[in-house]
Amino acid sequence: NKINFSSDNNNANNNCESIPLPSYISKYNITKSLNVFSYTRPFRKTKEKSDNEFKDMWTMNYYLITKESFPSIQSRSEVIKQLEIELSPIETAINALKAKNEQINELVAQQNDPNSNSSINNLTLALNGVIDAEVNGGIKKYQQAFFTEEYYNENPQHRHHILQLKAILIESVQVLKPALDLHRLRCPANLTALQEKLDTFYQKMSD
């Protein structure tokens, strides 16, 4: 499992908000002085898979809090606290879409950063992944899983999550537009057919 990290050191970030910084410096500001690390394990509570994978995909988030902060001259530190947080399928869907939107936004920022040597291939793979997901059901599957009257009545505690998921799906379409426009300008000639495919499926998503 991939280990992620969190930081409460927001002062440096706040001081730099008005200054355009290279992406590698921005990333350093976010990832310094860390003592909270996390990883996620997806799981199902039933042995049988439903007709919609989003309906029964739960996640367990594990958080490890260390005594020392990183980076450090030490290569390891004692874990002083562990937390486990279970996320429902709709919360899992929200987090997955958020992560994908953030990834695409970051890749676009890297392409627009004159100090970055990021390849357009990374953006190509990310966009292709979104479109492939749409081919396999995409937004329609989210709607079938969480936007029905049955789900609404059976899960009244998730009503704010339903609104949040709807907003993130709209945001996903909005995030794709500038990413596709940029990709169209930067992609090599051998990816023209792929770009046309991406544009076609984007149009279907946004209708």
C-alpha positions in Angstrom: 0.0 0.0 0.0 1.1 3.5 -0.7 2.1 5.6 2.3 0.7 9.1 2.2 1.5 12.0 4.5 -0.1 15.0 6.2 1.2 18.2 7.7 -0.1 20.8 10.1 2.6 23.2 9.1 0.4 25.7 7.2 2.2 28.9 8.1 4.8 28.6 5.3 2.1 27.8 2.8 0.0 30.8 3.8 2.9 33.1 3.5 3.6 31.9 0.0 0.1 31.9 -1.3 0.5 35.2 -3.2 3.9 34.2 -4.7 4.1 31.9 -7.8 6.5 29.1 -6.9 7.9 26.2 -8.9 5.9 23.1 -8.3 8.8 21.3 -6.6 9.1 24.1 -4.0 5.3 24.1 -3.4 5.4 20.3 -2.9 8.3 20.7 -0.4 6.3 23.3 1.6 3.5 20.8 1.8 5.5 17.8 2.7 8.0 19.1 5.3 7.7 18.7 9.1 5.6 15.5 8.8 4.6 13.2 11.6 1.3 11.8 10.3 1.4 9.1 7.7 -1.5 7.1 6.2 -2.4 4.2 4.0 -5.7 2.9 2.7 -7.0 -0.6 2.3 -10.1 -1.2 0.1 -12.4 -4.0 1.1 -15.9 -5.5 0.7 -18.2 -6.5 3.6 -20.0 -9.1 1.5 -18.4 -12.0 -0.4 -20.7 -11.6 -3.4 -19.9 -8.6 -5.7 -22.9 -6.4 -6.6 -23.7 -5.3 -10.2 -22.1 -2.0 -9.3 -18.6 -2.0 -7.8 -19.2 1.5 -6.2 -22.1 0.2 -4.1 -20.0 -2.2 -1.9 -16.4 -0.8 -2.1 -15.5 0.3 1.5 -12.1 1.6 2.6 -10.2 1.6 5.9 -7.8 4.5 6.4 -4.9 3.8 8.7 -3.1 6.7 10.3 0.3 6.5 12.0 1.6 9.3 14.2 5.3 9.4 14.9 7.2 10.9 17.8 9.6 12.7 15.5 8.8 14.8 12.4 10.3 14.2 9.0 12.6 15.0 7.1 15.0 14.2 10.0 18.5 13.1 10.5 17.1 9.9 11.8 15.9 7.3 9.4 13.1 6.0 11.7 10.9 7.2 14.5 8.7 5.6 17.1 5.0 5.3 16.2 3.2 6.8 19.2 -0.4 6.6 18.0 -2.4 4.6 15.5 -5.9 5.4 14.2 -8.3 3.5 12.0 -11.2 5.2 10.2 -13.7 3.3 8.1 -15.2 5.0 5.1 -18.5 4.0 3.5 -18.8 3.4 -0.2 -20.1 6.9 -0.9 -17.2 8.4 1.1 -14.8 6.1 -0.8 -16.2 7.4 -4.1 -15.9 11.0 -3.0 -12.2 10.5 -2.0 -11.4 8.7 -5.2 -12.9 11.5 -7.4 -11.2 14.2 -5.3 -7.8 12.5 -5.7 -8.3 12.2 -9.5 -9.3 15.9 -9.8 -6.2 16.9 -7.7 -4.0 14.7 -9.8 -5.2 16.3 -13.1 -4.9 19.8 -11.7 -1.4 19.1 -10.6 -0.4 17.7 -13.9 -1.8 20.7 -15.7 0.1 23.0 -13.3 3.3 21.1 -14.1 2.8 21.5 -17.8 2.3 25.2 -17.3 5.3 25.5 -15.1 8.4 26.7 -17.1 10.7 25.2 -14.5 9.1 21.7 -14.8 10.4 19.0 -17.1 7.2 16.9 -16.7 6.3 14.8 -19.7 3.0 15.2 -21.4 2.7 11.4 -21.2 1.7 11.7 -17.5 -1.3 13.9 -18.4 -2.1 11.6 -21.3 -2.3 8.6 -19.0 -4.4 10.4 -16.4 -6.9 11.6 -19.0 -7.1 8.3 -20.7 -7.8 6.7 -17.3 -10.7 9.0 -16.7 -12.1 8.3 -20.2 -11.7 4.5 -19.8 -13.6 4.8 -16.5 -16.4 6.6 -18.3 -16.5 3.9 -21.0 -17.1 1.4 -18.2 -19.9 3.3 -16.7 -18.4 6.3 -15.0 -20.8 9.0 -13.9 -23.8 6.8 -14.7 -22.6 4.1 -12.2 -22.2 6.7 -9.5 -25.8 7.9 -10.2 -27.1 4.4 -10.1 -25.3 3.6 -6.8 -26.0 6.8 -4.8 -28.5 9.1 -6.5 -31.6 6.8 -6.2 -34.6 7.4 -4.0 -34.0 4.0 -2.4 -30.4 4.9 -1.4 -31.6 8.3 -0.2 -34.3 6.8 2.1 -32.0 4.0 3.4 -29.1 6.3 4.2 -30.5 9.6 5.6 -27.2 10.1 7.3 -25.5 10.4 3.9 -27.5 13.2 2.5 -24.7 15.7 2.8 -22.4 13.1 1.1 -24.8 12.8 -1.8 -24.7 16.6 -2.3 -20.9 16.5 -2.0 -20.6 13.7 -4.6 -22.9 15.6 -7.0 -20.7 18.7 -6.7 -17.5 16.7 -7.2 -18.8 15.0 -10.3 -19.6 18.5 -11.7 -16.1 19.6 -10.7 -14.6 16.6 -12.5 -16.1 17.7 -15.8 -14.9 21.2 -15.2 -11.4 20.0 -14.4 -11.2 18.0 -17.6 -11.9 20.9 -19.9 -8.7 22.9 -19.5 -6.7 19.7 -19.2 -8.0 18.5 -22.6 -7.4 21.9 -24.1 -3.8 21.9 -22.9 -3.3 18.3 -24.0 -4.6 19.1 -27.5 -1.9 21.8 -27.8 1.0 19.8 -26.4 0.4 16.2 -27.6 2.5 14.9 -30.5 1.0 14.0 -33.8 0.9 10.2 -33.1 -1.7 11.0 -30.3 -4.1 12.9 -32.5 -6.5 9.9 -32.7 -6.4 9.5 -28.9 -7.1 13.2 -28.5 -10.2 12.9 -30.7 -11.4 10.0 -28.6 -10.9 12.0 -25.4 -12.8 15.0 -26.9 -15.7 12.8 -28.0 -16.1 11.1 -24.6 -15.8 14.5 -22.8 -18.6 15.8 -24.8 -20.8 12.8 -23.8 -19.8 13.4 -20.1 -20.7 17.0 -20.2 -24.1 16.6 -21.9 
